Amino acid sequence: MVLCIINFCFPKFGWYLRYGWIFRGEAEPSRPYMTMVRTTSLLMLLIAFTLTLA
């Protein structure tokens, strides 16, 4: 859950850990990628909270 919160608040950090170190600051994540990451993180958080409350 902590990783989802970090990824939701700072999606660029997650992109850097996965792909950014390869390019060494020469590339930026695209806007659709950032939207997809935030949406997926929010969905996973909602599922996690629902399962913990059940």
Summary of the structure (lengths in Angstrom):
residues: 54
radius of gyration: 12.9
end to end distance: 16.1
largest distance: 45.1
contacts: 120
relative contact order: 0.18
helix: 81%
strand: 0%
